[in-house]
Amino acid sequence: GDSVTQMEGPVTLSEEAFLTINCTYTATGYPSLFWYVQYPGEGLQLLLKATKADDKGSNKGFEATYRKETTSFHLEKGSVQVSDSAVYFCALNRNAGGTSYGKLTFGQGTILTVHP
Amino acid sequence: DTGVSQNPRHKITKRGQNVTFRCDPISEHNRLYWYRQTLGQGPEFLTYFQNEAQLEKSRLLSDRFSAERPKGSFSTLEIQRTEQGDSAMYLCASSFVWQDQISPLHFGNGTRLTVT
């Protein structure tokens, strides 16, 4: 079955540090890939997405590139802020025949804490 | 856009009791999903509706669980004879599907269930 594996957390960084959160996946076909973020006390929010190989998703300074050859979708940000402290989830959505079902498979989440 | 609304935010119940949660999706969204999230894990898919039709149920959804979306708008998730293992955050999400394209999922803040 489909699965998503994220790097173990928690991750603790100082403000302005470089962030990488690793994500690898196992899926049949050509899934769409997502990063969701959950800020304290809030619901999951879509951060960025990529729907085909070599696509780069980006939002709020975060980037991730869909690497089919390594089945990876690592999240990066060049300079983190305290406000980026949250839980980050990598997810995939299996596409079949060009139709995206919307049923997401999530990784276990990575807690990020950024200190001033 | 008022977002996806879930009620109640918290529910504490005794083992063996029945509970019901409600989800109000974004009004123009025709798809509605239920997920369950336990501590330290990513959300797991439970079931989804397109309009009023329940199209898929996960094997995680035991016979004690039932979901409805009677008029294709709000949805309810009922758990009968609750067990301690049902303690989790229950998340609702909605999206819009048109032909073979689907919008990203929008999640509610969830209902946290504690079974004592």
gemmi code that builds the backbone of each chain (N, CA, C; Angstrom):
import gemmi

chains = {
    "A": [
        ("GLY", (0.819, -1.206, 0.000), (0.000, 0.000, 0.000), (0.845, 1.245, 0.000)),
        ("ASP", (0.176, 2.376, -0.162), (0.880, 3.661, -0.153), (1.408, 3.977, 1.238)),
        ("SER", (2.544, 4.646, 1.298), (3.072, 5.069, 2.591), (3.953, 6.295, 2.420)),
        ("VAL", (4.068, 7.061, 3.506), (4.909, 8.252, 3.539), (5.751, 8.189, 4.802)),
        ("THR", (7.037, 8.431, 4.660), (7.955, 8.407, 5.795), (8.631, 9.766, 5.929)),
        ("GLN", (8.522, 10.355, 7.105), (9.168, 11.631, 7.371), (10.307, 11.444, 8.348)),
        ("MET", (11.234, 12.397, 8.315), (12.339, 12.328, 9.248), (11.804, 12.447, 10.676)),
        ("GLU", (12.520, 11.801, 11.587), (12.117, 11.839, 12.981), (12.282, 13.253, 13.521)),
        ("GLY", (11.392, 13.642, 14.382), (11.535, 14.923, 15.033), (11.766, 14.724, 16.521)),
        ("PRO", (11.594, 15.762, 17.323), (11.375, 17.118, 16.855), (12.647, 17.768, 16.329)),
        ("VAL", (12.445, 18.824, 15.549), (13.548, 19.605, 15.007), (13.545, 20.960, 15.707)),
        ("THR", (14.677, 21.333, 16.249), (14.811, 22.609, 16.945), (15.885, 23.430, 16.258)),
        ("LEU", (15.527, 24.653, 15.851), (16.456, 25.518, 15.129), (16.432, 26.912, 15.712)),
        ("SER", (17.494, 27.645, 15.450), (17.520, 29.070, 15.775), (16.965, 29.852, 14.593)),
        ("GLU", (16.425, 31.013, 14.901), (15.880, 31.866, 13.842), (16.941, 32.116, 12.778)),
        ("GLU", (16.506, 32.138, 11.525), (17.340, 32.377, 10.338), (18.159, 31.156, 9.939)),
        ("ALA", (18.011, 30.045, 10.623), (18.718, 28.828, 10.212), (18.043, 28.225, 8.983)),
        ("PHE", (18.792, 27.324, 8.316), (18.265, 26.612, 7.152), (17.515, 25.367, 7.618)),
        ("LEU", (16.368, 25.126, 7.004), (15.527, 23.994, 7.389), (15.434, 22.974, 6.257)),
        ("THR", (15.607, 21.715, 6.612), (15.252, 20.607, 5.727), (14.470, 19.595, 6.541)),
        ("ILE", (13.313, 19.185, 6.039), (12.566, 18.064, 6.605), (12.416, 17.037, 5.486)),
        ("ASN", (12.992, 15.867, 5.726), (12.986, 14.835, 4.689), (11.660, 14.093, 4.624)),
        ("CYS", (11.278, 13.749, 3.400), (10.055, 12.978, 3.171), (10.295, 12.044, 1.996)),
        ("THR", (10.038, 10.772, 2.199), (10.082, 9.802, 1.112), (8.752, 9.070, 1.069)),
        ("TYR", (8.431, 8.521, -0.089), (7.129, 7.899, -0.239), (7.231, 6.578, -1.000)),
        ("THR", (6.210, 5.774, -0.824), (6.021, 4.551, -1.601), (4.603, 4.580, -2.136)),
        ("ALA", (4.460, 4.471, -3.442), (3.121, 4.497, -4.037), (3.193, 3.920, -5.430)),
        ("THR", (2.088, 3.365, -5.869), (1.987, 2.926, -7.263), (1.567, 4.116, -8.107)),
        ("GLY", (1.951, 4.085, -9.362), (1.554, 5.161, -10.254), (2.293, 6.447, -9.990)),
        ("TYR", (1.596, 7.549, -10.219), (2.224, 8.869, -10.142), (1.419, 9.748, -9.186)),
        ("PRO", (1.730, 9.668, -7.898), (0.926, 10.415, -6.929), (1.185, 11.914, -6.993)),
        ("SER", (0.272, 12.685, -6.470), (0.523, 14.086, -6.152), (1.079, 14.137, -4.738)),
        ("LEU", (1.938, 15.104, -4.484), (2.615, 15.208, -3.190), (2.317, 16.554, -2.548)),
        ("PHE", (2.196, 16.553, -1.234), (1.775, 17.738, -0.495), (2.595, 17.886, 0.772)),
        ("TRP", (2.719, 19.128, 1.212), (3.113, 19.431, 2.580), (1.974, 20.212, 3.231)),
        ("TYR", (1.536, 19.706, 4.383), (0.542, 20.394, 5.201), (1.239, 20.872, 6.470)),
        ("VAL", (0.724, 21.971, 7.035), (1.277, 22.510, 8.279), (0.142, 22.688, 9.279)),
        ("GLN", (0.447, 22.396, 10.519), (-0.530, 22.551, 11.603), (0.089, 23.440, 12.663)),
        ("TYR", (-0.386, 24.688, 12.735), (0.082, 25.614, 13.767), (-0.638, 25.295, 15.078)),
        ("PRO", (-0.047, 25.645, 16.197), (-0.659, 25.336, 17.498), (-2.105, 25.819, 17.575)),
        ("GLY", (-3.007, 24.907, 17.927), (-4.409, 25.261, 18.106), (-5.202, 25.443, 16.827)),
        ("GLU", (-4.588, 25.137, 15.693), (-5.279, 25.341, 14.421), (-5.385, 24.041, 13.634)),
        ("GLY", (-6.195, 24.054, 12.590), (-6.344, 22.888, 11.722), (-5.217, 22.792, 10.707)),
        ("LEU", (-5.175, 21.652, 10.034), (-4.188, 21.440, 8.979), (-4.423, 22.425, 7.834)),
        ("GLN", (-3.318, 22.995, 7.352), (-3.402, 23.910, 6.216), (-2.453, 23.425, 5.128)),
        ("LEU", (-2.899, 23.510, 3.887), (-2.016, 23.166, 2.788), (-0.904, 24.204, 2.687)),
        ("LEU", (0.344, 23.742, 2.667), (1.496, 24.633, 2.541), (1.941, 24.723, 1.084)),
        ("LEU", (2.124, 23.571, 0.444), (2.511, 23.549, -0.956), (2.233, 22.171, -1.533)),
        ("LYS", (2.271, 22.086, -2.866), (2.003, 20.810, -3.511), (2.764, 20.712, -4.830)),
        ("ALA", (2.909, 19.480, -5.322), (3.487, 19.216, -6.630), (2.769, 18.012, -7.221)),
        ("THR", (2.403, 18.098, -8.467), (1.560, 17.055, -9.045), (2.285, 16.135, -10.014)),
        ("LYS", (3.511, 16.481, -10.424), (4.236, 15.571, -11.304), (5.733, 15.710, -11.079)),
        ("ALA", (6.455, 14.741, -11.591), (7.899, 14.681, -11.373), (8.578, 15.969, -11.815)),
        ("ASP", (9.546, 16.404, -10.993), (10.361, 17.600, -11.202), (9.619, 18.907, -10.933)),
        ("ASP", (8.326, 18.836, -10.612), (7.606, 20.045, -10.202), (8.181, 20.549, -8.891)),
        ("LYS", (8.230, 21.859, -8.730), (8.622, 22.450, -7.454), (7.432, 23.202, -6.907)),
        ("GLY", (7.012, 22.844, -5.702), (5.988, 23.601, -5.002), (6.654, 24.622, -4.111)),
        ("SER", (6.039, 25.796, -3.962), (6.631, 26.816, -3.099), (5.538, 27.690, -2.509)),
        ("ASN", (5.785, 28.154, -1.290), (4.834, 29.024, -0.598), (5.492, 29.521, 0.678)),
        ("LYS", (5.333, 30.794, 0.987), (5.822, 31.393, 2.237), (7.310, 31.131, 2.456)),
        ("GLY", (8.081, 31.039, 1.401), (9.511, 30.810, 1.522), (9.896, 29.339, 1.604)),
        ("PHE", (8.913, 28.469, 1.717), (9.169, 27.025, 1.723), (9.163, 26.494, 0.282)),
        ("GLU", (9.978, 25.471, 0.041), (10.029, 24.833, -1.270), (10.161, 23.325, -1.099)),
        ("ALA", (9.642, 22.599, -2.079), (9.868, 21.158, -2.141), (9.789, 20.737, -3.593)),
        ("THR", (10.692, 19.844, -4.000), (10.740, 19.381, -5.382), (10.394, 17.904, -5.443)),
        ("TYR", (9.505, 17.552, -6.338), (9.042, 16.180, -6.547), (10.152, 15.420, -7.283)),
        ("ARG", (10.812, 14.497, -6.595), (11.900, 13.713, -7.174), (11.444, 12.277, -7.327)),
        ("LYS", (11.066, 11.918, -8.542), (10.545, 10.567, -8.760), (11.654, 9.522, -8.633)),
        ("GLU", (12.874, 9.888, -9.064), (13.962, 8.907, -9.068), (14.358, 8.487, -7.659)),
        ("THR", (14.171, 9.396, -6.690), (14.492, 9.069, -5.299), (13.226, 8.952, -4.456)),
        ("THR", (12.066, 9.028, -5.084), (10.753, 9.021, -4.400), (10.787, 9.904, -3.161)),
        ("SER", (11.173, 11.169, -3.366), (11.307, 12.080, -2.238), (10.614, 13.411, -2.530)),
        ("PHE", (10.324, 14.130, -1.445), (9.672, 15.443, -1.546), (10.097, 16.228, -0.301)),
        ("HIS", (11.374, 16.531, -0.197), (11.929, 17.169, 0.995), (11.523, 18.632, 1.071)),
        ("LEU", (11.173, 19.067, 2.266), (10.765, 20.448, 2.496), (11.978, 21.266, 2.924)),
        ("GLU", (12.140, 22.461, 2.331), (13.273, 23.319, 2.666), (12.817, 24.756, 2.832)),
        ("LYS", (13.559, 25.451, 3.698), (13.375, 26.894, 3.817), (14.726, 27.483, 4.172)),
        ("GLY", (15.084, 28.553, 3.508), (16.421, 29.105, 3.674), (16.647, 29.800, 5.002)),
        ("SER", (15.595, 30.397, 5.576), (15.765, 31.175, 6.797), (14.461, 31.099, 7.591)),
        ("VAL", (14.453, 30.268, 8.621), (13.209, 30.062, 9.367), (12.968, 31.194, 10.359)),
        ("GLN", (11.696, 31.367, 10.698), (11.279, 32.363, 11.677), (10.591, 31.668, 12.847)),
        ("VAL", (10.490, 32.374, 13.955), (9.811, 31.808, 15.117), (8.382, 31.414, 14.750)),
        ("SER", (7.751, 32.185, 13.887), (6.370, 31.924, 13.482), (6.215, 30.661, 12.638)),
        ("ASP", (7.310, 30.072, 12.207), (7.258, 28.801, 11.462), (7.127, 27.591, 12.385)),
        ("SER", (7.205, 27.803, 13.676), (7.066, 26.703, 14.635), (5.693, 26.060, 14.484)),
        ("ALA", (5.682, 24.782, 14.186), (4.440, 24.079, 13.864), (4.777, 22.604, 13.658)),
        ("VAL", (3.738, 21.834, 13.340), (3.943, 20.439, 12.933), (3.747, 20.367, 11.419)),
        ("TYR", (4.680, 19.716, 10.735), (4.659, 19.638, 9.284), (4.401, 18.190, 8.864)),
        ("PHE", (3.444, 18.030, 7.957), (3.057, 16.703, 7.477), (3.272, 16.613, 5.973)),
        ("CYS", (3.965, 15.570, 5.573), (4.080, 15.235, 4.157), (2.948, 14.273, 3.813)),
        ("ALA", (2.387, 14.388, 2.619), (1.252, 13.538, 2.257), (1.260, 13.261, 0.762)),
        ("LEU", (0.635, 12.172, 0.400), (0.468, 11.870, -1.018), (-0.982, 11.559, -1.321)),
        ("ASN", (-1.324, 11.735, -2.584), (-2.678, 11.525, -3.057), (-2.535, 10.746, -4.350)),
        ("ARG", (-2.969, 9.497, -4.313), (-2.768, 8.651, -5.478), (-3.639, 9.113, -6.621)),
        ("ASN", (-3.055, 9.292, -7.758), (-3.798, 9.633, -8.968), (-4.034, 8.368, -9.767)),
        ("ALA", (-5.209, 8.281, -10.369), (-5.507, 7.096, -11.173), (-6.246, 7.538, -12.410)),
        ("GLY", (-5.693, 7.286, -13.555), (-6.344, 7.641, -14.804), (-6.590, 9.121, -14.927)),
        ("GLY", (-5.731, 9.943, -14.320), (-5.902, 11.381, -14.409), (-6.875, 11.939, -13.382)),
        ("THR", (-7.493, 11.074, -12.603), (-8.439, 11.543, -11.582), (-7.792, 11.478, -10.215)),
        ("SER", (-7.838, 12.554, -9.487), (-7.267, 12.590, -8.152), (-8.361, 12.341, -7.146)),
        ("TYR", (-8.240, 11.295, -6.369), (-9.318, 10.906, -5.472), (-9.441, 11.774, -4.233)),
        ("GLY", (-8.378, 12.458, -3.869), (-8.468, 13.288, -2.678), (-8.285, 12.539, -1.388)),
        ("LYS", (-7.993, 11.243, -1.459), (-7.767, 10.478, -0.245), (-6.272, 10.528, 0.050)),
        ("LEU", (-5.922, 11.245, 1.107), (-4.515, 11.487, 1.396), (-3.931, 10.424, 2.314)),
        ("THR", (-2.679, 10.078, 2.050), (-1.884, 9.260, 2.961), (-0.824, 10.175, 3.556)),
        ("PHE", (-0.813, 10.284, 4.895), (0.063, 11.220, 5.581), (1.259, 10.503, 6.200)),
        ("GLY", (2.351, 11.252, 6.333), (3.443, 10.833, 7.191), (3.085, 11.126, 8.638)),
        ("GLN", (3.989, 10.784, 9.532), (3.674, 10.892, 10.957), (3.821, 12.303, 11.503)),
        ("GLY", (4.355, 13.216, 10.703), (4.506, 14.591, 11.158), (5.864, 14.856, 11.785)),
        ("THR", (6.354, 16.076, 11.613), (7.614, 16.514, 12.209), (7.367, 17.819, 12.941)),
        ("ILE", (7.673, 17.816, 14.231), (7.505, 19.024, 15.038), (8.718, 19.922, 14.831)),
        ("LEU", (8.462, 21.168, 14.452), (9.530, 22.152, 14.292), (9.367, 23.232, 15.346)),
        ("THR", (10.428, 23.499, 16.078), (10.460, 24.602, 17.030), (11.604, 25.523, 16.640)),
        ("VAL", (11.276, 26.809, 16.478), (12.284, 27.806, 16.117), (12.432, 28.775, 17.282)),
        ("HIS", (13.656, 28.905, 17.771), (13.943, 29.808, 18.890), (14.496, 31.132, 18.376)),
        ("PRO", (14.177, 32.234, 19.090), (14.709, 33.543, 18.680), (16.229, 33.569, 18.766)),
    ],
    "B": [
        ("ASP", (-15.932, 32.715, 2.528), (-15.437, 31.384, 2.860), (-15.230, 31.311, 4.379)),
        ("THR", (-16.128, 30.577, 5.046), (-16.019, 30.512, 6.498), (-15.205, 29.321, 6.940)),
        ("GLY", (-14.726, 28.505, 6.046), (-13.920, 27.360, 6.400), (-14.767, 26.172, 6.816)),
        ("VAL", (-14.086, 25.091, 7.131), (-14.744, 23.865, 7.582), (-14.948, 23.962, 9.089)),
        ("SER", (-16.170, 23.735, 9.521), (-16.516, 23.868, 10.933), (-16.849, 22.516, 11.529)),
        ("GLN", (-16.281, 22.228, 12.704), (-16.552, 20.960, 13.374), (-17.045, 21.216, 14.795)),
        ("ASN", (-18.026, 20.433, 15.191), (-18.561, 20.538, 16.551), (-18.865, 19.154, 17.119)),
        ("PRO", (-18.634, 18.980, 18.413), (-17.995, 19.929, 19.327), (-16.476, 19.949, 19.129)),
        ("ARG", (-15.773, 20.836, 19.806), (-14.313, 20.865, 19.743), (-13.730, 19.737, 20.584)),
        ("HIS", (-14.388, 19.494, 21.725), (-13.924, 18.448, 22.633), (-15.132, 17.629, 23.090)),
        ("LYS", (-14.915, 16.333, 23.272), (-15.965, 15.465, 23.791), (-15.321, 14.433, 24.713)),
        ("ILE", (-15.791, 14.400, 25.954), (-15.343, 13.385, 26.896), (-16.532, 12.474, 27.167)),
        ("THR", (-16.329, 11.186, 27.036), (-17.425, 10.258, 27.226), (-16.921, 9.017, 27.949)),
        ("LYS", (-17.844, 8.294, 28.525), (-17.479, 7.053, 29.204), (-17.562, 5.896, 28.217)),
        ("ARG", (-16.721, 4.928, 28.426), (-16.697, 3.743, 27.584), (-18.097, 3.139, 27.491)),
        ("GLY", (-18.475, 2.788, 26.291), (-19.782, 2.180, 26.080), (-20.863, 3.151, 25.626)),
        ("GLN", (-20.594, 4.439, 25.775), (-21.571, 5.441, 25.350), (-21.441, 5.694, 23.842)),
        ("ASN", (-22.496, 6.252, 23.271), (-22.479, 6.653, 21.867), (-22.150, 8.135, 21.771)),
        ("VAL", (-21.437, 8.514, 20.733), (-21.138, 9.923, 20.492), (-21.384, 10.245, 19.020)),
        ("THR", (-21.697, 11.506, 18.771), (-21.913, 11.976, 17.394), (-21.202, 13.300, 17.208)),
        ("PHE", (-20.486, 13.402, 16.088), (-19.795, 14.634, 15.744), (-20.411, 15.203, 14.469)),
        ("ARG", (-20.308, 16.520, 14.344), (-20.855, 17.163, 13.160), (-19.765, 17.918, 12.418)),
        ("CYS", (-19.877, 17.927, 11.098), (-18.965, 18.686, 10.245), (-19.775, 19.490, 9.239)),
        ("ASP", (-19.491, 20.786, 9.175), (-20.066, 21.648, 8.146), (-18.960, 22.043, 7.186)),
        ("PRO", (-19.015, 21.556, 5.957), (-17.931, 21.857, 5.007), (-18.072, 23.253, 4.428)),
        ("ILE", (-17.099, 23.650, 3.632), (-17.213, 24.879, 2.859), (-18.395, 24.708, 1.903)),
        ("SER", (-19.228, 25.707, 1.802), (-20.558, 25.541, 1.213), (-20.543, 25.042, -0.232)),
        ("GLU", (-19.596, 25.469, -1.036), (-19.623, 25.044, -2.433), (-18.878, 23.734, -2.687)),
        ("HIS", (-18.325, 23.147, -1.631), (-17.579, 21.891, -1.785), (-18.517, 20.694, -1.842)),
        ("ASN", (-18.268, 19.815, -2.824), (-19.140, 18.656, -2.982), (-18.530, 17.376, -2.384)),
        ("ARG", (-17.266, 17.430, -1.966), (-16.659, 16.251, -1.345), (-16.382, 16.546, 0.116)),
        ("LEU", (-16.597, 15.507, 0.938), (-16.365, 15.635, 2.370), (-15.672, 14.372, 2.860)),
        ("TYR", (-14.648, 14.577, 3.685), (-13.811, 13.470, 4.156), (-13.792, 13.461, 5.676)),
        ("TRP", (-13.658, 12.288, 6.243), (-13.376, 12.117, 7.668), (-12.031, 11.410, 7.819)),
        ("TYR", (-11.219, 11.961, 8.733), (-9.930, 11.375, 9.075), (-9.862, 11.244, 10.601)),
        ("ARG", (-8.980, 10.375, 11.053), (-8.712, 10.229, 12.486), (-7.214, 10.398, 12.712)),
        ("GLN", (-6.886, 11.150, 13.778), (-5.479, 11.402, 14.092), (-5.221, 11.082, 15.553)),
        ("THR", (-4.297, 10.167, 15.787), (-3.897, 9.866, 17.160), (-2.588, 10.582, 17.453)),
        ("LEU", (-2.268, 10.684, 18.733), (-1.125, 11.479, 19.173), (0.171, 10.995, 18.530)),
        ("GLY", (0.891, 11.926, 17.921), (2.173, 11.598, 17.331), (2.098, 10.955, 15.965)),
        ("GLN", (0.910, 10.874, 15.421), (0.738, 10.260, 14.104), (0.077, 11.244, 13.142)),
        ("GLY", (0.210, 10.941, 11.853), (-0.508, 11.724, 10.871), (-1.950, 11.264, 10.772)),
        ("PRO", (-2.797, 12.093, 10.179), (-4.198, 11.697, 10.012), (-4.322, 10.437, 9.152)),
        ("GLU", (-5.338, 9.621, 9.493), (-5.639, 8.417, 8.723), (-7.034, 8.552, 8.137)),
        ("PHE", (-7.151, 8.222, 6.855), (-8.425, 8.313, 6.162), (-9.442, 7.333, 6.731)),
        ("LEU", (-10.673, 7.820, 6.925), (-11.758, 6.953, 7.378), (-12.797, 6.710, 6.288)),
        ("THR", (-13.317, 7.810, 5.715), (-14.371, 7.673, 4.727), (-14.545, 8.982, 3.984)),
        ("TYR", (-15.217, 8.932, 2.818), (-15.527, 10.175, 2.148), (-16.836, 10.101, 1.380)),
        ("PHE", (-17.408, 11.276, 1.162), (-18.676, 11.433, 0.462), (-18.471, 12.328, -0.758)),
        ("GLN", (-19.199, 12.012, -1.811), (-19.385, 12.951, -2.900), (-20.860, 13.285, -2.890)),
        ("ASN", (-21.160, 14.547, -2.620), (-22.543, 14.960, -2.349), (-23.069, 14.084, -1.213)),
        ("GLU", (-24.187, 13.384, -1.395), (-24.720, 12.589, -0.279), (-24.265, 11.130, -0.327)),
        ("ALA", (-23.544, 10.753, -1.356), (-23.144, 9.353, -1.521), (-21.816, 9.068, -0.816)),
        ("GLN", (-21.822, 8.035, 0.016), (-20.594, 7.598, 0.678), (-19.869, 6.673, -0.286)),
        ("LEU", (-18.706, 7.107, -0.797), (-18.056, 6.392, -1.876), (-16.994, 5.397, -1.421)),
        ("GLU", (-16.418, 5.615, -0.264), (-15.381, 4.696, 0.188), (-15.293, 4.732, 1.709)),
        ("LYS", (-15.041, 3.567, 2.286), (-14.832, 3.430, 3.720), (-13.555, 2.665, 3.952)),
        ("SER", (-12.734, 3.153, 4.864), (-11.503, 2.461, 5.209), (-11.815, 1.227, 6.066)),
        ("ARG", (-10.903, 0.256, 5.995), (-11.052, -0.908, 6.885), (-10.868, -0.511, 8.346)),
        ("LEU", (-10.336, 0.710, 8.580), (-10.221, 1.205, 9.951), (-11.593, 1.488, 10.549)),
        ("LEU", (-12.582, 1.678, 9.683), (-13.913, 2.076, 10.131), (-14.691, 0.824, 10.510)),
        ("SER", (-14.696, 0.516, 11.817), (-15.391, -0.694, 12.264), (-16.898, -0.486, 12.165)),
        ("ASP", (-17.620, -1.569, 12.441), (-19.089, -1.522, 12.352), (-19.684, -0.558, 13.375)),
        ("ARG", (-18.905, -0.172, 14.377), (-19.433, 0.750, 15.381), (-19.458, 2.195, 14.877)),
        ("PHE", (-18.776, 2.416, 13.761), (-18.703, 3.754, 13.187), (-19.691, 3.871, 12.028)),
        ("SER", (-20.397, 4.985, 11.994), (-21.250, 5.252, 10.834), (-21.218, 6.739, 10.527)),
        ("ALA", (-21.192, 7.044, 9.256), (-21.166, 8.435, 8.816), (-22.282, 8.662, 7.828)),
        ("GLU", (-22.827, 9.856, 7.877), (-23.910, 10.229, 6.964), (-23.688, 11.625, 6.447)),
        ("ARG", (-24.261, 11.873, 5.299), (-24.290, 13.228, 4.750), (-25.627, 13.335, 4.018)),
        ("PRO", (-26.692, 13.464, 4.761), (-28.041, 13.243, 4.228), (-28.462, 14.172, 3.089)),
        ("LYS", (-28.046, 15.399, 3.111), (-28.485, 16.320, 2.064), (-27.315, 16.850, 1.254)),
        ("GLY", (-26.187, 16.157, 1.374), (-25.025, 16.596, 0.623), (-24.402, 17.861, 1.160)),
        ("SER", (-24.786, 18.250, 2.392), (-24.162, 19.448, 2.976), (-23.362, 19.038, 4.204)),
        ("PHE", (-23.938, 19.166, 5.415), (-23.199, 18.776, 6.611), (-23.125, 17.252, 6.705)),
        ("SER", (-22.217, 16.797, 7.553), (-22.067, 15.358, 7.768), (-21.994, 15.087, 9.268)),
        ("THR", (-22.402, 13.888, 9.645), (-22.240, 13.428, 11.027), (-21.463, 12.131, 11.044)),
        ("LEU", (-20.658, 11.975, 12.083), (-19.925, 10.737, 12.337), (-20.353, 10.244, 13.710)),
        ("GLU", (-20.923, 9.061, 13.760), (-21.373, 8.483, 15.023), (-20.500, 7.291, 15.387)),
        ("ILE", (-20.134, 7.226, 16.643), (-19.424, 6.061, 17.166), (-20.308, 5.439, 18.236)),
        ("GLN", (-20.669, 4.198, 18.047), (-21.487, 3.491, 19.035), (-20.597, 2.676, 19.959)),
        ("ARG", (-21.051, 2.540, 21.197), (-20.352, 1.698, 22.189), (-18.854, 2.033, 22.197)),
        ("THR", (-18.556, 3.292, 22.495), (-17.169, 3.760, 22.413), (-16.219, 2.917, 23.268)),
        ("GLU", (-14.994, 2.802, 22.779), (-13.915, 2.097, 23.464), (-12.782, 3.085, 23.694)),
        ("GLN", (-11.899, 2.768, 24.626), (-10.795, 3.683, 24.920), (-9.907, 3.893, 23.701)),
        ("GLY", (-9.805, 2.889, 22.867), (-9.007, 3.016, 21.653), (-9.591, 3.977, 20.631)),
        ("ASP", (-10.814, 4.424, 20.856), (-11.416, 5.406, 19.943), (-10.946, 6.822, 20.261)),
        ("SER", (-10.269, 7.005, 21.386), (-9.779, 8.328, 21.763), (-8.811, 8.825, 20.699)),
        ("ALA", (-9.127, 9.987, 20.129), (-8.352, 10.523, 19.009), (-8.923, 11.880, 18.646)),
        ("MET", (-8.260, 12.533, 17.686), (-8.802, 13.746, 17.070), (-9.479, 13.308, 15.769)),
        ("TYR", (-10.727, 13.690, 15.600), (-11.465, 13.344, 14.390), (-11.539, 14.599, 13.517)),
        ("LEU", (-10.982, 14.492, 12.337), (-10.855, 15.620, 11.425), (-11.809, 15.476, 10.255)),
        ("CYS", (-12.365, 16.582, 9.862), (-13.209, 16.649, 8.678), (-12.515, 17.559, 7.662)),
        ("ALA", (-12.651, 17.220, 6.411), (-12.082, 18.040, 5.344), (-13.070, 18.080, 4.184)),
        ("SER", (-12.972, 19.127, 3.382), (-13.828, 19.200, 2.204), (-13.043, 19.697, 1.005)),
        ("SER", (-13.585, 19.407, -0.169), (-12.948, 19.851, -1.406), (-13.994, 19.920, -2.503)),
        ("PHE", (-13.598, 20.456, -3.635), (-14.503, 20.561, -4.771), (-13.945, 19.742, -5.916)),
        ("VAL", (-14.780, 18.911, -6.480), (-14.393, 18.076, -7.611), (-15.194, 18.497, -8.830)),
        ("TRP", (-14.476, 18.673, -9.931), (-15.146, 19.006, -11.192), (-14.495, 18.192, -12.288)),
        ("GLN", (-15.277, 17.392, -12.962), (-14.768, 16.462, -13.970), (-13.673, 15.632, -13.320)),
        ("ASP", (-12.438, 15.684, -13.763), (-11.419, 14.851, -13.135), (-10.427, 15.660, -12.307)),
        ("GLN", (-10.798, 16.860, -11.955), (-9.909, 17.695, -11.143), (-10.475, 17.890, -9.747)),
        ("ILE", (-9.592, 17.966, -8.773), (-10.026, 18.146, -7.392), (-9.217, 19.261, -6.758)),
        ("SER", (-9.890, 20.098, -5.988), (-9.188, 21.167, -5.286), (-8.487, 20.584, -4.058)),
        ("PRO", (-7.498, 21.283, -3.520), (-6.866, 20.797, -2.292), (-7.873, 20.684, -1.155)),
        ("LEU", (-7.604, 19.778, -0.244), (-8.485, 19.587, 0.894), (-8.338, 20.733, 1.888)),
        ("HIS", (-9.473, 21.188, 2.410), (-9.504, 22.160, 3.494), (-9.964, 21.429, 4.753)),
        ("PHE", (-9.174, 21.506, 5.798), (-9.467, 20.779, 7.030), (-10.110, 21.681, 8.070)),
        ("GLY", (-10.981, 21.081, 8.874), (-11.472, 21.733, 10.069), (-10.489, 21.590, 11.219)),
        ("ASN", (-10.827, 22.204, 12.359), (-9.941, 22.142, 13.524), (-10.067, 20.835, 14.305)),
        ("GLY", (-11.063, 20.026, 13.950), (-11.178, 18.708, 14.555), (-12.033, 18.665, 15.805)),
        ("THR", (-12.465, 17.464, 16.138), (-13.138, 17.176, 17.407), (-12.264, 16.188, 18.166)),
        ("ARG", (-11.847, 16.594, 19.365), (-11.008, 15.692, 20.171), (-11.906, 14.853, 21.073)),
        ("LEU", (-11.841, 13.547, 20.891), (-12.633, 12.603, 21.680), (-11.751, 11.937, 22.724)),
        ("THR", (-12.205, 11.961, 23.962), (-11.544, 11.229, 25.043), (-12.548, 10.249, 25.624)),
        ("VAL", (-12.210, 8.987, 25.606), (-13.064, 7.935, 26.160), (-12.443, 7.462, 27.465)),
        ("THR", (-13.188, 7.615, 28.553), (-12.633, 7.257, 29.880), (-13.124, 5.885, 30.334)),
    ],
}
model = gemmi.Model(1)
for chain_id, residues in chains.items():
    chain = gemmi.Chain(chain_id)
    for i, (resn, *xyz) in enumerate(residues, 1):
        res = gemmi.Residue()
        res.name, res.seqid = resn, gemmi.SeqId(i, " ")
        for name, pos in zip(("N", "CA", "C"), xyz):
            atom = gemmi.Atom()
            atom.name, atom.element = name, gemmi.Element(name[0])
            atom.pos, atom.b_iso = gemmi.Position(*pos), 0.0
            res.add_atom(atom)
        chain.add_residue(res)
    model.add_chain(chain)
structure = gemmi.Structure()
structure.add_model(model)
structure.setup_entities()
